[in-house]
Amino acid sequence: MTQSCYFCKGKVVQQPTSVDFWWGDDLKIIENVPAGVCTQCGEKYLDSPVYKQMERLARGAGEAVRRFSVDVVRYSVA
């Protein structure tokens, strides 16, 4: 795992985090994902096996622990 952020050169530390994961038109929020997280800008770095497991969870292998709704608003010039 990288020690410094590719984008801002900040320090990357290992910690569990939440990831917004799109699978087609479906959004899944996957909690407690082991990742490297930049302490400066928040960029997340995932190992390949972790990403593969996230794909399995997004396809429906994981039981939803809760649900919430999100408003979708279309951008328009005022």
N, C-alpha and C positions, 0 to 999 in steps of 0.2 A: 504494500500500500504506500502511496506517495506521502512524503513528509511535509511538502509545501504545495500550496494551491497553484494550479496551472494559471489561473486568471489573475490573482492579486498577490501571489507569493506569500500569503499568510500561512500560519501554522495549521496543519491538519492533524486532528486528534480522533482517535477511535471512540465512538459513543453510539448508543442506540438512538435512532431518530425516526420520524414519520416521513413517508414518501408518498406524494401524489402520483399515482400510477394509472395512466390511460391505457385501456385495452380496447381498441376500436373506439366506439363512442361512449364507452363506459369508464367512469372514473372510480377508482378504488383508492382509498387511503390505507396504506399498510403501516401499522405501528410497530415499534420496537425492532426496526431494521438495523442490523449491525453495519455501520458505515464509517468512513473517514469523513469528518465534517470540518470545513475551514472555520477557524475561530474568528476570522476577519469578515468574510463575505457570505459564509453559510453554504458554499458549494459542497455538494455531497459526492463522495467517491465510493462506488460499490464494487465488490469483488464479483467475478463471473458467477460462482455458485449461488451467491446471494441474489443476484439478478434473476437467475433461472428459477429460484424458489419463488420470487415475487411474481414471475410470469405464471407459475402454477397456481398461486393464490388468486391472481387476477382472473384466471380462467374458471375459477369456482371451486378450487380445492380447499379454500379456507372458509370457515364459518364466520359470517358477519357478527361482530360483537356489539355493534350499534348502527343506527342509521340516522341521517339528518338530511335536510333539503337545502339546496343552494339556489338562490335566484340567478338567472342568466339574463343579462341586460345587453342589448345591442348598442354598440357605439355609433353615435351620429354627431356630425358637426353642428354646434348650436347656432 
